[in-house]
Amino acid sequence: MMATITAADVNKLRTITGAGMMDCKKALVESDGDFDLAIENLRKKGQKVAANRSDRESTEGAAIAVVNADKTEGVVITLNCETDFVGKNEGFVKLAQDLAALALNFTDKDAFLAADFNGITVAEKLIEQTGVIGEKIEIASFERLSGAFVGSYIHAGNKIATLVALSANVAGAEEAARNVAMQAAAMNPIALDEAGVDADTIAKEIEIAKDMLRQEGKPEAMIENIAKGKLGRFFKDNTLVNQDYIKDGAMSVAAYIKSVDASLTVTGFRRVALG
């Protein structure tokens, strides 16, 4: 005798899995009302969709940054999908936010993907949602940051998210951290300061500068010193604390932070972006 599938049953399965009404009804019919089997079948559907779309690029989605209650730890993730339409979906963004909140409890991406999320692992949830949405869904970025004070910023549309750590929790730290996090989102620095720029990048920039100077006909004896001077400009444009502060171009980011508190410094940042 076939089990009677009620609207309440379908709604319960929808609540558990996030799958569509018709998919839930079909899964319950096929499983003869067995919820565990219905959930398993929906996950298998997700696995099939994931396998079929494994070669697709998931460059849309939502970038989310969250900070703990003490403002000492932050995490920033991207939940990626294939289309902007899905990435802007309210349910998709809510899932990204819930996953980011969970990610605060883990130090690396693998541990996070293996973590429990409402009775299944995060990795299983991503497969499940791949089946529900019909697009490749994945956690593409996972970055943590610790500090005496950590602030965050999410750019409009959830396309870019950033974290910034300050050296102390002083008066005005929250606004300052947010402003610098906004700077990092807008200006995309490659490092915190000169010390954070790797040697290969520095060597490459010096060679580029030398080539340009030779093309300009500068004497070979002068090229080395002029190239090093140009490197200073590269650091100013591309390292966070040396950049011109976007809200007041008359000062650097480091000077802005000092204006909040003379002893305050920026100790780190993380930036993730879609695409």
N, C-alpha and C positions, 0 to 999 in steps of 0.2 A: 504493500500500500504506500503510495507516494505521500510524503510529508506535506502538510499545508504550509505554504510560505506566506506569511503575513507582511503587511506594510511595515509593522514594527520590527520584524526580523530584518527586512531589507535596510531599514534605517539604522539598525544596530550595526550591521556589517559595514555600512557606509561610514559610520562614526569611527569604527575600528580601523578601517583601511584607507578611507578617503577616496575610494573608487566610486565611479558613477552609479546611479540608481539601477540602470539596466544591466550593467556588468555584475552588480551585487545580486540582483534577482536571478540572473542566469547562473551565477556561481552557486547559489543556494539550491536552485532547482537541480543542477548537475550533481550536487553533493547530497541530495535528498534531505536538506535541512541541517546537515552536519556543519556547524560553524567552522571548526578547525580545518576540515577538508576544504570548505569554501575559501577560507583565507589562504590555504596552501595553493589552491588552484589559481587564485588571483596573483599570487607571487610568481607562480610558474609562468603566467602570462607576461608578467613584468620581465622575467628572465629572458623569455623569447624575444620580446620587444628590444631589450637591451642588447642581445646578441645581434639582432638585425640592424641595429643602429650604432654598433660599436665603432664604425668608421666615420660617423658623423662628427662634425665639430659642434661642441656646446660652448659657444662664446657669449651667449646672453645669460640673463639670470639676475641674481641679487647679491650685492656685496654688503655684508653686515659687520659692524664692529660693536662689541659690548664690553663693559667694564664691570668688575665686581663691586660689591657694596662699599668696600674699603678704599676703592680707587687705587689699588696697588697692583692689580692684574687685569690684563685685557686680552681679548682674542678677536681676530678679524678673519672671516671666512668668505668664500664665494660659493653659493649654490648655483651651479650653472645648468642651463638648458639650451635648446637650439634656437628658439625664436623670442623676439622681444615681446610678442603677444603673451606668451606664457610667463616670461620674466616679470611682467607688470601685473600679473594676476594676483589678487588679494590673498588667495589661499596659498599660492606659491611663496609670496613674500613672508606670510605668517610662518610657513614651514621653515624658511631660511632663518627667521628670527628665533624660532624655538630651537633649531639646531645650533645656532650661535650661542644661545644661553647654555645649552648642554656642553658645548665645546669648552666653555670656561673651566670645566672640571678636569681637563686633560692637557697633557704637555705636548703630545704629538698627534699627528693625523691618524696614524694606524690605530692607536688606542681609542681615539674618538670614534672611528668607523666601527670598531668592535663594541662600542658602548650600547647599553640598553636604551631604547627609545620606545616607550609605551609597549613593552613586551617583545619587541624585536630589536635587532641591532640597527645602528644607523645605516650600515651598508645594505641591509635587507630593506630598510625603508626607502632607500634611494631606488632599489630595483623595483619595489612595489609601485612607487610613484612614476617610474619609467613606464610601467604597464598602464597606469591610470591616465597619464598625460599623453603617452605615445611619442615622447621625445627622450633623448638621452639626457639623464639627470645625474650630476656628479658634484662632489665637493672638489673644486679645482685648486682652491687656495686655503691654507690653514696657517696662520701666523699668531704667535703669542708675544706679549711684551709685559715686563715687570718694571716697577719703579716706585719711588717714594710717592709719586702722584701720577696716575695715568688717566688721560682724557681721550675722547674719541670724536670722530666726525664722519658722517655718512653724506656723500654728495647727493643732491636731488636726483631721484630716479634710481637710487641704489646702484649706481654704476661704479662708484669708487668709495672705498671706506679706509679710514686711517686711524692709527693710534699714536699718541705721543706721550713720552714719559718725561717728567720733570724731576729735578734733584730734591725737591722738598714740597710738602703740602703747606703752602703759605697762603695768606689772604690773596685772593685773585687768581689762585692756581687753576681753578676750573675754567674760567674764561680764557686764561692764557694758553692752557693746554688745547682747548678747542680751537683757538685762533691759529695756533701753530699746526694743529692737525689739518685745519682748512688749508693752510699754506702748503703742506705736504701733498694734499689732494690736488691742488691747483697747479703746483709747480714741478711736481714729480722729481724731487731730488734723487740722485743716485746713492748718496751717503749722508750721514749726519754731519761730518766735517772732513777736513783733508785726510786725517788719519784713517778714515773709513774707505777711502778710494783705493782700489787694488793697484798693485804695481804695473800690471799689464795695461790698465786703462791710462795710467799716467804716462807710460812709455809711448803709447799710441798717440796720445794728445801732443806730446812733445814732438814726435815725428811729423804729425800733421802740420804743426806750427812751423817746423823747420822747412818743410816742403813749400809752404805758402810764402815764407820769407825768401827762399831761393828764387821762387817765381817772380817775386817783387824786386829781385836784384840786390838784396841786402848783402853786404860783405860777409864772407864765411866766418870771419873772426868774431863778428857781432851776433851771429845767428843763435848761438847757444844761450846767451844771456837774454836776448829778446824772446826766445821761445819759452824760457822759464818765466818771464814776465807774463806771457800769454797764458801760461798754466795757472797763474794766480787768478786771471779772469775766469778761467774754466772752473776753478774751485768756487768762486763767488757765485757763478750762475747755477752750479749743479750740486752744491752741498747745502743742506737745510739751514744750518745756523749762519752761514755766510750770505745766503740769498737776501736780496732786498725784501723787506717785509711788505707783503701785498697791500696792507691797509695803510702803510706810511712808507713810501719809497725813500724817505730821507734817512731811514735807519735799517740796519740788518735785523734778521730774526733774533740773533744773539743780543743785540742792543735792546730790542723790544722786550725780551725776557728780563733783562737787567732793569728795565724801567718799571717792571712789576715788583721785583725785589732784587736788590743789589747782589745777593748771594745766589740767585736762582740760575740754573742752567738747564738746557735740554739734554737728556741723557740717552734718548733713543726714540726711534719711530718705526712704524710698520705701515706699508701702503699696499693695498691690493686693488686691482681694477679688472673689470670684465674685458674679454677680448684677448 
